[in-house]
Amino acid sequence: MVLEEVKLENLEKGHILAFGECYKKMIHPSSFEILTPLKEISESLRKKLILICLTASLEETENFEDLKKCLADEIWFILNPELKDFKDDLWARVLAEIVKNSRPYGFFFPATIIGTSLAPRLAGILKLGLCAHVNSLELKDNQIIMARPTYGENVIAKLISKSVPVMATISLGTFPINYKNKEPLIKKVIFPETFSWESKLKIKRFFPTKKKITKLSAAKVIVAGGRGLKNKENFQKLFELAKLLNAEVGATRPVCYEGWAEEERMIGVSGVTVRPKVYIGFGISGALQHTVGMENSEFIIAVNTDKEAPLVKIANVAFITDASILLDILIEKLKTMK
Ligand SMILES: Cc1cc2nc3c(=O)[nH]c(=O)nc-3n(C[C@H](O)[C@H](O)[C@H](O)COP(=O)(O)OP(=O)(O)OC[C@H]3O[C@@H](n4cnc5c(N)ncnc54)[C@H](O)[C@@H]3O)c2cc1C
């Protein structure tokens, strides 16, 4: 693929940048998620939305086709063999050069492990403010207003950046991935020969995680359980129900800490943000720290003995009953329907 080349010093200025995470031959889907709110904001500000991708080579990227339909107006690739592995010092220096030369209005990162490592390093190099784990972005009087839970995650704080570019990491799963028909313009940024691609880090060996990553943030139906299920045995019933409904199992923080479920299943401010078509919460009170992670579900069903529980209040339908007993009934009923 022949790309239009642009020298670092000739980059267009004043636009909105989003970090496109290319790692181990994949573009992380969260990079497409963050384009959804940024597209609206960049259009309102009459700025271009530009995805910045650092990688060793284009040919290696397995889901490259997704890039061609993403919401960005342009994609700027920085290609160098030294970018094969994630070395945060080098990657942050590369991005600092991009920022210095393109003087963007904003630079946003998905709150992935790489994004949350890079964004503060970049903000540190450039002496900029950074808003972490944002879960809402809006434009008011031409200013980007970012919201995130704060003070023990009990209140939602709205933040305005005092420095430009506005910088933030955006919580995973907060926004849906949208695509468009028009292909973005893809460019290759040429760095000057004087730029050093050396890193202080030497990667000796790569150990992929053994953990099975749950598909929670992409699930269409989620059955989630909380402390009201009383014990691990009752919680296990959710897996049976999930199988029958082709759903994923989610959990609250206390039950993950109890060891009833793996931490990757935690929904909320300390875990994953989900937006399924149907969310069923069994024995979940609906604390703010949990609901910020699921309130955008299309249809919410709460099962709780307490009709005053906050989750009951935001639910479309609530069953005021014992969660474990209802689980047994549902499983039996669904089994007979198979
Ligand atoms: C900094 C911070 C970050 C946090 N991050 C998260 C997070 O990411 N995700 C998260 O989930 N929490 C998080 N929490 C914890 C959060 O504040 C709540 O404590 C937690 O969500 C409550 O979990 P729960 O609903 O399982 O338990 P509880 O609040 O104890 O609720 C249990 C519910 O079960 C109901 N119940 C009891 N018996 C039955 C029964 N037999 N049948 C049906 N219902 C029954 C009760 O009425 C109650 O509503 C965080 C807290 C802090 C301070």
Ligand as a Chemical Component Dictionary entry (heavy atoms), coordinates in Angstrom:
data_LIG
# 
_chem_comp.id                   LIG 
_chem_comp.type                 NON-POLYMER 
_chem_comp.pdbx_formal_charge   0 
_chem_comp.three_letter_code    LIG 
# 
loop_
_chem_comp_atom.comp_id 
_chem_comp_atom.atom_id 
_chem_comp_atom.alt_atom_id 
_chem_comp_atom.type_symbol 
_chem_comp_atom.charge 
_chem_comp_atom.model_Cartn_x 
_chem_comp_atom.model_Cartn_y 
_chem_comp_atom.model_Cartn_z 
_chem_comp_atom.pdbx_ordinal 
LIG C1  C1  C 0 -13.685 3.754   44.897 1  
LIG C2  C2  C 0 -14.744 2.728   44.735 2  
LIG C3  C3  C 0 -14.881 2.097   43.517 3  
LIG C4  C4  C 0 -15.876 1.134   43.347 4  
LIG N1  N1  N 0 -16.005 0.532   42.126 5  
LIG C5  C5  C 0 -17.004 -0.359  41.946 6  
LIG C6  C6  C 0 -17.223 -0.972  40.672 7  
LIG O1  O1  O 0 -16.511 -0.736  39.686 8  
LIG N2  N2  N 0 -18.227 -1.837  40.537 9  
LIG C7  C7  C 0 -19.084 -2.160  41.581 10 
LIG O2  O2  O 0 -19.995 -2.961  41.380 11 
LIG N3  N3  N 0 -18.888 -1.592  42.782 12 
LIG C8  C8  C 0 -17.872 -0.730  42.987 13 
LIG N4  N4  N 0 -17.701 -0.183  44.220 14 
LIG C9  C9  C 0 -18.536 -0.688  45.323 15 
LIG C10 C10 C 0 -19.919 -0.037  45.355 16 
LIG O3  O3  O 0 -19.848 1.159   46.091 17 
LIG C11 C11 C 0 -20.946 -0.946  46.021 18 
LIG O4  O4  O 0 -20.508 -1.263  47.320 19 
LIG C12 C12 C 0 -21.224 -2.236  45.258 20 
LIG O5  O5  O 0 -21.537 -1.968  43.913 21 
LIG C13 C13 C 0 -22.377 -2.967  45.906 22 
LIG O6  O6  O 0 -22.412 -4.274  45.418 23 
LIG P1  P1  P 0 -23.717 -5.171  45.559 24 
LIG O7  O7  O 0 -24.837 -4.488  44.873 25 
LIG O8  O8  O 0 -23.335 -6.539  45.119 26 
LIG O9  O9  O 0 -23.929 -5.263  47.139 27 
LIG P2  P2  P 0 -24.903 -4.507  48.108 28 
LIG O10 O10 O 0 -24.794 -3.041  47.972 29 
LIG O11 O11 O 0 -24.684 -5.099  49.442 30 
LIG O12 O12 O 0 -26.351 -4.873  47.575 31 
LIG C14 C14 C 0 -26.945 -6.127  47.702 32 
LIG C15 C15 C 0 -28.365 -5.989  47.202 33 
LIG O13 O13 O 0 -28.985 -7.272  47.230 34 
LIG C16 C16 C 0 -30.306 -7.126  47.721 35 
LIG N5  N5  N 0 -30.682 -8.423  48.282 36 
LIG C17 C17 C 0 -30.404 -8.937  49.504 37 
LIG N6  N6  N 0 -30.912 -10.183 49.595 38 
LIG C18 C18 C 0 -31.494 -10.451 48.426 39 
LIG C19 C19 C 0 -32.163 -11.593 47.911 40 
LIG N7  N7  N 0 -32.332 -12.721 48.623 41 
LIG N8  N8  N 0 -32.634 -11.531 46.625 42 
LIG C20 C20 C 0 -32.499 -10.401 45.884 43 
LIG N9  N9  N 0 -31.864 -9.297  46.330 44 
LIG C21 C21 C 0 -31.369 -9.345  47.591 45 
LIG C22 C22 C 0 -30.243 -6.035  48.753 46 
LIG O14 O14 O 0 -31.519 -5.447  48.916 47 
LIG C23 C23 C 0 -29.237 -5.086  48.089 48 
LIG O15 O15 O 0 -29.908 -4.141  47.283 49 
LIG C24 C24 C 0 -16.743 0.786   44.420 50 
LIG C25 C25 C 0 -16.597 1.458   45.632 51 
LIG C26 C26 C 0 -15.626 2.406   45.800 52 
LIG C27 C27 C 0 -15.516 3.113   47.113 53 
# 
loop_
_chem_comp_bond.comp_id 
_chem_comp_bond.atom_id_1 
_chem_comp_bond.atom_id_2 
_chem_comp_bond.value_order 
_chem_comp_bond.pdbx_ordinal 
LIG C1  C2  SING 1  
LIG C2  C3  SING 2  
LIG C2  C26 DOUB 3  
LIG C3  C4  DOUB 4  
LIG C4  N1  SING 5  
LIG C4  C24 SING 6  
LIG N1  C5  DOUB 7  
LIG C5  C6  SING 8  
LIG C5  C8  SING 9  
LIG C6  O1  DOUB 10 
LIG C6  N2  SING 11 
LIG N2  C7  SING 12 
LIG C7  O2  DOUB 13 
LIG C7  N3  SING 14 
LIG N3  C8  DOUB 15 
LIG C8  N4  SING 16 
LIG N4  C9  SING 17 
LIG N4  C24 SING 18 
LIG C9  C10 SING 19 
LIG C10 O3  SING 20 
LIG C10 C11 SING 21 
LIG C11 O4  SING 22 
LIG C11 C12 SING 23 
LIG C12 O5  SING 24 
LIG C12 C13 SING 25 
LIG C13 O6  SING 26 
LIG O6  P1  SING 27 
LIG P1  O7  DOUB 28 
LIG P1  O8  SING 29 
LIG P1  O9  SING 30 
LIG O9  P2  SING 31 
LIG P2  O10 DOUB 32 
LIG P2  O11 SING 33 
LIG P2  O12 SING 34 
LIG O12 C14 SING 35 
LIG C14 C15 SING 36 
LIG C15 O13 SING 37 
LIG C15 C23 SING 38 
LIG O13 C16 SING 39 
LIG C16 N5  SING 40 
LIG C16 C22 SING 41 
LIG N5  C17 SING 42 
LIG N5  C21 SING 43 
LIG C17 N6  DOUB 44 
LIG N6  C18 SING 45 
LIG C18 C19 SING 46 
LIG C18 C21 DOUB 47 
LIG C19 N7  SING 48 
LIG C19 N8  DOUB 49 
LIG N8  C20 SING 50 
LIG C20 N9  DOUB 51 
LIG N9  C21 SING 52 
LIG C22 O14 SING 53 
LIG C22 C23 SING 54 
LIG C23 O15 SING 55 
LIG C24 C25 DOUB 56 
LIG C25 C26 SING 57 
LIG C26 C27 SING 58 
# 
